[in-house]
Amino acid sequence: MGLGMAWLIWGGAAVTVAGVGLLLWTVIEVIRARRAGEAALRMRLQRAVVTNLAALGVSALGLMMVVIGLLLG
C-alpha cells in the first residue's frame, strides 16, 4: 500500500469520525430543544434536520474515501 492510499484511508476515517461527531451533536441539540419546550422548537428542529443531512453526507464521503483507498491500495 502506497503512502497516498494510506493517507486516503486515514483521511477518510477522520472525515467519517467528524461526521459521526456532528450527528451526535445534532442529537444532543434536539434533546435540549425538546426539554426546553420553546416556542421556537419547530425552527430549531428544521435546522437540526439540515445539519443531520449534512452530517450523514460527510460521513458517507469519509466512508467512500476509506473504501476507495482500500480498493486502490
PDB file as gemmi writes it, atoms N, CA and C in Angstrom:
CRYST1    1.000    1.000    1.000  90.00  90.00  90.00 P 1                      
ATOM      1  N   MET A   1       0.866  -1.179   0.000  1.00  0.00           N  
ATOM      2  CA  MET A   1       0.000   0.000   0.000  1.00  0.00           C  
ATOM      3  C   MET A   1       0.903   1.229   0.000  1.00  0.00           C  
ATOM      4  N   GLY A   2       0.650   2.119  -0.937  1.00  0.00           N  
ATOM      5  CA  GLY A   2       1.449   3.324  -1.046  1.00  0.00           C  
ATOM      6  C   GLY A   2       1.083   4.342   0.024  1.00  0.00           C  
ATOM      7  N   LEU A   3       1.928   5.316   0.164  1.00  0.00           N  
ATOM      8  CA  LEU A   3       1.691   6.361   1.156  1.00  0.00           C  
ATOM      9  C   LEU A   3       0.435   7.154   0.830  1.00  0.00           C  
ATOM     10  N   GLY A   4       0.165   7.353  -0.458  1.00  0.00           N  
ATOM     11  CA  GLY A   4      -1.025   8.087  -0.878  1.00  0.00           C  
ATOM     12  C   GLY A   4      -2.306   7.375  -0.475  1.00  0.00           C  
ATOM     13  N   MET A   5      -2.324   6.069  -0.592  1.00  0.00           N  
ATOM     14  CA  MET A   5      -3.520   5.316  -0.240  1.00  0.00           C  
ATOM     15  C   MET A   5      -3.716   5.281   1.275  1.00  0.00           C  
ATOM     16  N   ALA A   6      -2.634   5.184   2.020  1.00  0.00           N  
ATOM     17  CA  ALA A   6      -2.745   5.216   3.485  1.00  0.00           C  
ATOM     18  C   ALA A   6      -3.299   6.571   3.931  1.00  0.00           C  
ATOM     19  N   TRP A   7      -2.849   7.627   3.274  1.00  0.00           N  
ATOM     20  CA  TRP A   7      -3.354   8.960   3.599  1.00  0.00           C  
ATOM     21  C   TRP A   7      -4.837   9.051   3.298  1.00  0.00           C  
ATOM     22  N   LEU A   8      -5.266   8.443   2.190  1.00  0.00           N  
ATOM     23  CA  LEU A   8      -6.679   8.462   1.814  1.00  0.00           C  
ATOM     24  C   LEU A   8      -7.519   7.683   2.821  1.00  0.00           C  
ATOM     25  N   ILE A   9      -7.004   6.559   3.284  1.00  0.00           N  
ATOM     26  CA  ILE A   9      -7.731   5.750   4.262  1.00  0.00           C  
ATOM     27  C   ILE A   9      -7.846   6.493   5.589  1.00  0.00           C  
ATOM     28  N   TRP A  10      -6.747   7.014   6.105  1.00  0.00           N  
ATOM     29  CA  TRP A  10      -6.782   7.703   7.401  1.00  0.00           C  
ATOM     30  C   TRP A  10      -7.533   9.023   7.311  1.00  0.00           C  
ATOM     31  N   GLY A  11      -7.395   9.705   6.190  1.00  0.00           N  
ATOM     32  CA  GLY A  11      -8.162  10.936   5.995  1.00  0.00           C  
ATOM     33  C   GLY A  11      -9.651  10.648   5.935  1.00  0.00           C  
ATOM     34  N   GLY A  12     -10.029   9.579   5.249  1.00  0.00           N  
ATOM     35  CA  GLY A  12     -11.430   9.181   5.187  1.00  0.00           C  
ATOM     36  C   GLY A  12     -11.968   8.791   6.551  1.00  0.00           C  
ATOM     37  N   ALA A  13     -11.136   8.108   7.333  1.00  0.00           N  
ATOM     38  CA  ALA A  13     -11.561   7.742   8.685  1.00  0.00           C  
ATOM     39  C   ALA A  13     -11.785   8.990   9.536  1.00  0.00           C  
ATOM     40  N   ALA A  14     -10.922   9.983   9.387  1.00  0.00           N  
ATOM     41  CA  ALA A  14     -11.080  11.225  10.148  1.00  0.00           C  
ATOM     42  C   ALA A  14     -12.342  11.970   9.720  1.00  0.00           C  
ATOM     43  N   VAL A  15     -12.621  11.995   8.423  1.00  0.00           N  
ATOM     44  CA  VAL A  15     -13.831  12.659   7.930  1.00  0.00           C  
ATOM     45  C   VAL A  15     -15.073  11.934   8.451  1.00  0.00           C  
ATOM     46  N   THR A  16     -15.025  10.609   8.475  1.00  0.00           N  
ATOM     47  CA  THR A  16     -16.148   9.828   8.985  1.00  0.00           C  
ATOM     48  C   THR A  16     -16.379  10.106  10.468  1.00  0.00           C  
ATOM     49  N   VAL A  17     -15.316  10.161  11.238  1.00  0.00           N  
ATOM     50  CA  VAL A  17     -15.447  10.450  12.671  1.00  0.00           C  
ATOM     51  C   VAL A  17     -16.018  11.847  12.885  1.00  0.00           C  
ATOM     52  N   ALA A  18     -15.599  12.798  12.057  1.00  0.00           N  
ATOM     53  CA  ALA A  18     -16.149  14.156  12.167  1.00  0.00           C  
ATOM     54  C   ALA A  18     -17.648  14.154  11.858  1.00  0.00           C  
ATOM     55  N   GLY A  19     -18.059  13.404  10.857  1.00  0.00           N  
ATOM     56  CA  GLY A  19     -19.474  13.311  10.523  1.00  0.00           C  
ATOM     57  C   GLY A  19     -20.289  12.681  11.631  1.00  0.00           C  
ATOM     58  N   VAL A  20     -19.756  11.631  12.240  1.00  0.00           N  
ATOM     59  CA  VAL A  20     -20.454  10.978  13.345  1.00  0.00           C  
ATOM     60  C   VAL A  20     -20.523  11.914  14.545  1.00  0.00           C  
ATOM     61  N   GLY A  21     -19.457  12.661  14.787  1.00  0.00           N  
ATOM     62  CA  GLY A  21     -19.486  13.645  15.867  1.00  0.00           C  
ATOM     63  C   GLY A  21     -20.550  14.700  15.639  1.00  0.00           C  
ATOM     64  N   LEU A  22     -20.695  15.141  14.404  1.00  0.00           N  
ATOM     65  CA  LEU A  22     -21.732  16.116  14.067  1.00  0.00           C  
ATOM     66  C   LEU A  22     -23.123  15.518  14.244  1.00  0.00           C  
ATOM     67  N   LEU A  23     -23.274  14.246  13.927  1.00  0.00           N  
ATOM     68  CA  LEU A  23     -24.552  13.564  14.165  1.00  0.00           C  
ATOM     69  C   LEU A  23     -24.892  13.533  15.654  1.00  0.00           C  
ATOM     70  N   LEU A  24     -23.908  13.204  16.476  1.00  0.00           N  
ATOM     71  CA  LEU A  24     -24.142  13.174  17.922  1.00  0.00           C  
ATOM     72  C   LEU A  24     -24.479  14.562  18.459  1.00  0.00           C  
ATOM     73  N   TRP A  25     -23.797  15.582  17.950  1.00  0.00           N  
ATOM     74  CA  TRP A  25     -24.086  16.949  18.374  1.00  0.00           C  
ATOM     75  C   TRP A  25     -25.516  17.330  18.018  1.00  0.00           C  
ATOM     76  N   THR A  26     -25.971  16.915  16.828  1.00  0.00           N  
ATOM     77  CA  THR A  26     -27.337  17.199  16.402  1.00  0.00           C  
ATOM     78  C   THR A  26     -28.343  16.530  17.330  1.00  0.00           C  
ATOM     79  N   VAL A  27     -28.087  15.286  17.713  1.00  0.00           N  
ATOM     80  CA  VAL A  27     -28.989  14.572  18.626  1.00  0.00           C  
ATOM     81  C   VAL A  27     -29.055  15.297  19.968  1.00  0.00           C  
ATOM     82  N   ILE A  28     -27.930  15.737  20.468  1.00  0.00           N  
ATOM     83  CA  ILE A  28     -27.907  16.450  21.754  1.00  0.00           C  
ATOM     84  C   ILE A  28     -28.675  17.760  21.653  1.00  0.00           C  
ATOM     85  N   GLU A  29     -28.518  18.480  20.551  1.00  0.00           N  
ATOM     86  CA  GLU A  29     -29.244  19.739  20.366  1.00  0.00           C  
ATOM     87  C   GLU A  29     -30.757  19.520  20.313  1.00  0.00           C  
ATOM     88  N   VAL A  30     -31.196  18.453  19.663  1.00  0.00           N  
ATOM     89  CA  VAL A  30     -32.629  18.166  19.593  1.00  0.00           C  
ATOM     90  C   VAL A  30     -33.167  17.811  20.971  1.00  0.00           C  
ATOM     91  N   ILE A  31     -32.411  17.037  21.731  1.00  0.00           N  
ATOM     92  CA  ILE A  31     -32.844  16.688  23.090  1.00  0.00           C  
ATOM     93  C   ILE A  31     -32.952  17.944  23.948  1.00  0.00           C  
ATOM     94  N   ARG A  32     -31.982  18.833  23.844  1.00  0.00           N  
ATOM     95  CA  ARG A  32     -32.035  20.093  24.609  1.00  0.00           C  
ATOM     96  C   ARG A  32     -33.230  20.942  24.202  1.00  0.00           C  
ATOM     97  N   ALA A  33     -33.502  21.010  22.909  1.00  0.00           N  
ATOM     98  CA  ALA A  33     -34.616  21.823  22.424  1.00  0.00           C  
ATOM     99  C   ALA A  33     -35.951  21.251  22.898  1.00  0.00           C  
ATOM    100  N   ARG A  34     -36.081  19.947  22.899  1.00  0.00           N  
ATOM    101  CA  ARG A  34     -37.337  19.333  23.340  1.00  0.00           C  
ATOM    102  C   ARG A  34     -37.543  19.516  24.837  1.00  0.00           C  
ATOM    103  N   ARG A  35     -36.476  19.439  25.600  1.00  0.00           N  
ATOM    104  CA  ARG A  35     -36.600  19.616  27.056  1.00  0.00           C  
ATOM    105  C   ARG A  35     -36.929  21.060  27.420  1.00  0.00           C  
ATOM    106  N   ALA A  36     -36.432  21.996  26.618  1.00  0.00           N  
ATOM    107  CA  ALA A  36     -36.661  23.407  26.912  1.00  0.00           C  
ATOM    108  C   ALA A  36     -38.117  23.794  26.648  1.00  0.00           C  
ATOM    109  N   GLY A  37     -38.786  23.087  25.755  1.00  0.00           N  
ATOM    110  CA  GLY A  37     -40.175  23.379  25.452  1.00  0.00           C  
ATOM    111  C   GLY A  37     -40.379  24.759  24.877  1.00  0.00           C  
ATOM    112  N   GLU A  38     -39.470  25.175  24.034  1.00  0.00           N  
ATOM    113  CA  GLU A  38     -39.513  26.525  23.484  1.00  0.00           C  
ATOM    114  C   GLU A  38     -40.620  26.675  22.447  1.00  0.00           C  
ATOM    115  N   ALA A  39     -41.011  27.901  22.242  1.00  0.00           N  
ATOM    116  CA  ALA A  39     -41.972  28.190  21.180  1.00  0.00           C  
ATOM    117  C   ALA A  39     -41.303  28.058  19.818  1.00  0.00           C  
ATOM    118  N   ALA A  40     -39.992  28.266  19.779  1.00  0.00           N  
ATOM    119  CA  ALA A  40     -39.246  28.186  18.520  1.00  0.00           C  
ATOM    120  C   ALA A  40     -38.717  26.775  18.278  1.00  0.00           C  
ATOM    121  N   LEU A  41     -39.358  25.801  18.896  1.00  0.00           N  
ATOM    122  CA  LEU A  41     -38.899  24.419  18.767  1.00  0.00           C  
ATOM    123  C   LEU A  41     -38.925  23.958  17.316  1.00  0.00           C  
ATOM    124  N   ARG A  42     -39.966  24.313  16.603  1.00  0.00           N  
ATOM    125  CA  ARG A  42     -40.104  23.889  15.212  1.00  0.00           C  
ATOM    126  C   ARG A  42     -38.943  24.396  14.357  1.00  0.00           C  
ATOM    127  N   MET A  43     -38.554  25.648  14.547  1.00  0.00           N  
ATOM    128  CA  MET A  43     -37.455  26.213  13.774  1.00  0.00           C  
ATOM    129  C   MET A  43     -36.142  25.505  14.107  1.00  0.00           C  
ATOM    130  N   ARG A  44     -35.926  25.222  15.377  1.00  0.00           N  
ATOM    131  CA  ARG A  44     -34.689  24.538  15.773  1.00  0.00           C  
ATOM    132  C   ARG A  44     -34.637  23.117  15.237  1.00  0.00           C  
ATOM    133  N   LEU A  45     -35.799  22.466  15.178  1.00  0.00           N  
ATOM    134  CA  LEU A  45     -35.830  21.108  14.644  1.00  0.00           C  
ATOM    135  C   LEU A  45     -35.598  21.100  13.135  1.00  0.00           C  
ATOM    136  N   GLN A  46     -36.112  22.103  12.435  1.00  0.00           N  
ATOM    137  CA  GLN A  46     -35.857  22.188  11.000  1.00  0.00           C  
ATOM    138  C   GLN A  46     -34.373  22.392  10.722  1.00  0.00           C  
ATOM    139  N   ARG A  47     -33.744  23.229  11.526  1.00  0.00           N  
ATOM    140  CA  ARG A  47     -32.302  23.451  11.377  1.00  0.00           C  
ATOM    141  C   ARG A  47     -31.538  22.165  11.710  1.00  0.00           C  
ATOM    142  N   ALA A  48     -32.032  21.410  12.680  1.00  0.00           N  
ATOM    143  CA  ALA A  48     -31.377  20.154  13.052  1.00  0.00           C  
ATOM    144  C   ALA A  48     -31.471  19.130  11.926  1.00  0.00           C  
ATOM    145  N   VAL A  49     -32.578  19.127  11.192  1.00  0.00           N  
ATOM    146  CA  VAL A  49     -32.721  18.199  10.073  1.00  0.00           C  
ATOM    147  C   VAL A  49     -31.680  18.505   9.000  1.00  0.00           C  
ATOM    148  N   VAL A  50     -31.485  19.775   8.711  1.00  0.00           N  
ATOM    149  CA  VAL A  50     -30.478  20.167   7.713  1.00  0.00           C  
ATOM    150  C   VAL A  50     -29.085  19.762   8.178  1.00  0.00           C  
ATOM    151  N   THR A  51     -28.781  20.011   9.441  1.00  0.00           N  
ATOM    152  CA  THR A  51     -27.477  19.639   9.986  1.00  0.00           C  
ATOM    153  C   THR A  51     -27.297  18.126   9.965  1.00  0.00           C  
ATOM    154  N   ASN A  52     -28.369  17.406  10.275  1.00  0.00           N  
ATOM    155  CA  ASN A  52     -28.318  15.952  10.277  1.00  0.00           C  
ATOM    156  C   ASN A  52     -28.011  15.412   8.886  1.00  0.00           C  
ATOM    157  N   LEU A  53     -28.657  15.949   7.873  1.00  0.00           N  
ATOM    158  CA  LEU A  53     -28.392  15.501   6.497  1.00  0.00           C  
ATOM    159  C   LEU A  53     -26.961  15.826   6.075  1.00  0.00           C  
ATOM    160  N   ALA A  54     -26.477  16.985   6.471  1.00  0.00           N  
ATOM    161  CA  ALA A  54     -25.089  17.347   6.152  1.00  0.00           C  
ATOM    162  C   ALA A  54     -24.117  16.385   6.842  1.00  0.00           C  
ATOM    163  N   ALA A  55     -24.401  16.038   8.086  1.00  0.00           N  
ATOM    164  CA  ALA A  55     -23.536  15.110   8.818  1.00  0.00           C  
ATOM    165  C   ALA A  55     -23.539  13.731   8.173  1.00  0.00           C  
ATOM    166  N   LEU A  56     -24.692  13.283   7.720  1.00  0.00           N  
ATOM    167  CA  LEU A  56     -24.759  11.995   7.030  1.00  0.00           C  
ATOM    168  C   LEU A  56     -23.960  12.032   5.735  1.00  0.00           C  
ATOM    169  N   GLY A  57     -24.032  13.147   5.021  1.00  0.00           N  
ATOM    170  CA  GLY A  57     -23.258  13.292   3.795  1.00  0.00           C  
ATOM    171  C   GLY A  57     -21.764  13.270   4.049  1.00  0.00           C  
ATOM    172  N   VAL A  58     -21.331  13.953   5.098  1.00  0.00           N  
ATOM    173  CA  VAL A  58     -19.900  13.974   5.441  1.00  0.00           C  
ATOM    174  C   VAL A  58     -19.435  12.573   5.824  1.00  0.00           C  
ATOM    175  N   SER A  59     -20.242  11.867   6.602  1.00  0.00           N  
ATOM    176  CA  SER A  59     -19.881  10.505   6.995  1.00  0.00           C  
ATOM    177  C   SER A  59     -19.800   9.586   5.780  1.00  0.00           C  
ATOM    178  N   ALA A  60     -20.753   9.707   4.878  1.00  0.00           N  
ATOM    179  CA  ALA A  60     -20.746   8.877   3.670  1.00  0.00           C  
ATOM    180  C   ALA A  60     -19.528   9.183   2.806  1.00  0.00           C  
ATOM    181  N   LEU A  61     -19.177  10.452   2.689  1.00  0.00           N  
ATOM    182  CA  LEU A  61     -17.993  10.836   1.927  1.00  0.00           C  
ATOM    183  C   LEU A  61     -16.738  10.221   2.533  1.00  0.00           C  
ATOM    184  N   GLY A  62     -16.631  10.270   3.854  1.00  0.00           N  
ATOM    185  CA  GLY A  62     -15.477   9.679   4.524  1.00  0.00           C  
ATOM    186  C   GLY A  62     -15.399   8.180   4.311  1.00  0.00           C  
ATOM    187  N   LEU A  63     -16.545   7.503   4.378  1.00  0.00           N  
ATOM    188  CA  LEU A  63     -16.542   6.059   4.146  1.00  0.00           C  
ATOM    189  C   LEU A  63     -16.169   5.730   2.703  1.00  0.00           C  
ATOM    190  N   MET A  64     -16.612   6.561   1.775  1.00  0.00           N  
ATOM    191  CA  MET A  64     -16.219   6.348   0.374  1.00  0.00           C  
ATOM    192  C   MET A  64     -14.714   6.507   0.201  1.00  0.00           C  
ATOM    193  N   MET A  65     -14.143   7.487   0.897  1.00  0.00           N  
ATOM    194  CA  MET A  65     -12.691   7.675   0.824  1.00  0.00           C  
ATOM    195  C   MET A  65     -11.953   6.441   1.341  1.00  0.00           C  
ATOM    196  N   VAL A  66     -12.446   5.878   2.434  1.00  0.00           N  
ATOM    197  CA  VAL A  66     -11.810   4.685   3.005  1.00  0.00           C  
ATOM    198  C   VAL A  66     -11.903   3.517   2.028  1.00  0.00           C  
ATOM    199  N   VAL A  67     -13.076   3.298   1.473  1.00  0.00           N  
ATOM    200  CA  VAL A  67     -13.257   2.177   0.540  1.00  0.00           C  
ATOM    201  C   VAL A  67     -12.396   2.345  -0.705  1.00  0.00           C  
ATOM    202  N   ILE A  68     -12.352   3.546  -1.249  1.00  0.00           N  
ATOM    203  CA  ILE A  68     -11.519   3.786  -2.427  1.00  0.00           C  
ATOM    204  C   ILE A  68     -10.042   3.564  -2.088  1.00  0.00           C  
ATOM    205  N   GLY A  69      -9.622   4.024  -0.923  1.00  0.00           N  
ATOM    206  CA  GLY A  69      -8.242   3.808  -0.512  1.00  0.00           C  
ATOM    207  C   GLY A  69      -7.914   2.324  -0.367  1.00  0.00           C  
ATOM    208  N   LEU A  70      -8.862   1.554   0.163  1.00  0.00           N  
ATOM    209  CA  LEU A  70      -8.625   0.109   0.309  1.00  0.00           C  
ATOM    210  C   LEU A  70      -8.617  -0.596  -1.044  1.00  0.00           C  
ATOM    211  N   LEU A  71      -9.527  -0.186  -1.932  1.00  0.00           N  
ATOM    212  CA  LEU A  71      -9.576  -0.833  -3.242  1.00  0.00           C  
ATOM    213  C   LEU A  71      -8.358  -0.522  -4.095  1.00  0.00           C  
ATOM    214  N   LEU A  72      -7.866   0.693  -4.019  1.00  0.00           N  
ATOM    215  CA  LEU A  72      -6.713   1.087  -4.833  1.00  0.00           C  
ATOM    216  C   LEU A  72      -5.383   0.713  -4.196  1.00  0.00           C  
ATOM    217  N   GLY A  73      -5.426   0.454  -2.883  1.00  0.00           N  
ATOM    218  CA  GLY A  73      -4.176   0.174  -2.167  1.00  0.00           C  
ATOM    219  C   GLY A  73      -3.723  -1.197  -2.199  1.00  0.00           C  
TER     220      GLY A  73                                                      
END                                                                             
